[in-house]
């Protein structure tokens, strides 16, 4: 049975002190009232990783970096390697987020290297894909997402592919308060699962966790998570307050 995952992406928010307090609050709520069959992940800034790992019960709450370098090591000032992320105790890394692609020019070639390094260092990538509004309005979203997958994670072996999760994030619904309809979200995630089945086989497809990311919150999580191909969410703003995050975790 594939894992249900609710991952918070804090983005460029919280100081270390604020992050520790948030992590402790989430951890307490998860341990006392959170769903036990859901994998909860906190995606923190690099500066927070070691402290947040120490602040949570690792059997109930995982920790993710929001990115990693495309190089293993060397003269790359300001970069943080996959090995460095792993050394903090973090288990996950978010890769290919639309903001990394749009603002920092990350390409499929770059992401190929990042995914490979993450896997080589024992991290679980949460690989993001998704289309802009213009693509959706042109009804080209399926072809667009298919290309994103084919150019990156579909290059992996079936064994390595089975070690990652995918997050579909319609760019037009990130931080806008606009959510893809339940039908739109389910349709796309079912399409992605179908592509995985074609490439790696039905068994791999059925075991791959595919998340929805795009203004998922306590009000719509139950309906979204009830869909057969939606295995959780990559949550932005609603993960910055423990009391807002918990209802999403408990939507299962």
C-alpha positions, -999 to +999 in steps of 0.1 A: +000+000+000+014+034-010+022+059+017+000+089+025+022+119+028+014+154+041+045+176+036+048+212+047+069+236+026+079+265+048+097+282+019+117+314+030+099+318+063+107+316+100+139+322+119+156+292+134+140+300+167+105+303+152+111+272+132+120+251+162+088+263+180+067+255+150+083+221+146+077+213+183+041+224+181+034+203+150+052+174+166+031+176+198-001+177+179+009+148+157+020+127+186-011+134+206-038+136+180-023+132+145-032+103+121-008+075+126-010+062+091+002+095+075+038+104+069+042+140+081+071+160+067+084+195+075+103+212+046+125+237+064+151+262+053+187+248+052+196+267+084+169+249+104+175+213+094+196+200+123+176+219+149+142+208+136+154+171+133+164+173+170+130+189+179+107+162+165+100+125+170+115+110+139+091+081+141+062+105+135+076+135+118+101+136+090+122+166+079+130+177+043+153+202+028+137+225+002+165+219-024+200+206-028+229+213-050+234+197-084+271+190-075+284+166-049+310+191-036+335+216-046+339+253-053+302+262-054+298+291-030+265+291-012+254+257-023+243+228+000+250+193-012+228+163-008+254+147+015+253+178+037+215+176+038+217+139+047+242+146+075+217+168+093+194+138+098+169+150+072+153+122+052+136+141+024+144+168-002+119+188-023+132+191-059+119+209-089+095+232-072+080+257-096+096+286-078+131+270-083+124+265-119+109+300-125+131+322-103+164+303-104+163+288-139+164+251-129+163+230-160+156+193-165+194+187-169+200+203-135+172+183-119+185+151-133+217+157-114+200+167-082+177+137-082+206+114-088+226+129-060+197+129-036+191+092-042+228+083-040+228+099-005+198+081+008+173+110+006+137+106-006+130+132-033+096+148-034+097+157-071+075+186-082+059+191-116+030+213-129+019+238-154+014+276-156-020+291-163-012+298-199-005+261-205-038+251-187-058+276-207-043+261-239-054+226-227-017+215-230-012+205-194-010+168-200+017+171-226+036+197-205+037+175-174+045+144-194+076+162-208+086+173-173+086+137-161+101+122-192+131+146-191+139+139-155+127+111-133+116+088-161+153+084-168+157+065-135+157+028-131+125+013-118+143+006-085+154+042-080+121+056-092+103+036-065+122+055-039+107+090-047+073+107-044+058+131-069+040+164-061+018+179-088+015+216-083-006+237-108+014+269-107-017+289-112-030+276-078+001+281-057-003+309-031-032+324-050-059+309-029-072+293-061-073+256-059-077+232-088-111+216-086-112+182-070-119+168-105-090+186-121-066+174-094-078+138-096-077+139-134-041+150-135-028+127-108-046+097-125-029+108-157+005+109-140-001+074-125-010+062-159+023+075-173+042+057-146+024+025-153+033+028-190+070+034-182+076+012-151+047-011-149+014-011-130+029-024-097+054+005-095+026+030-104+003+016-076+031+020-050+041+056-060+028+084-037+015+113-058+007+145-038-013+175-047+002+209-041-017+241-048-035+260-020-045+228-002-059+237+032-081+225+060-113+233+041-106+213+010-082+186+022-109+161+030-124+162-004-090+162-022-076+134-002-107+112-007-098+109-044-083+075-054-051+089-069-043+118-044-020+105-018-016+136+003-004+172-002+026+195-005+014+223+017+027+259+017+011+287+037-012+264+057+019+246+071+032+277+089+008+274+118+005+241+137-032+245+142-038+251+105-016+221+095-030+195+118-065+194+102-049+187+068-028+159+084-060+145+099-080+148+067-073+110+063 
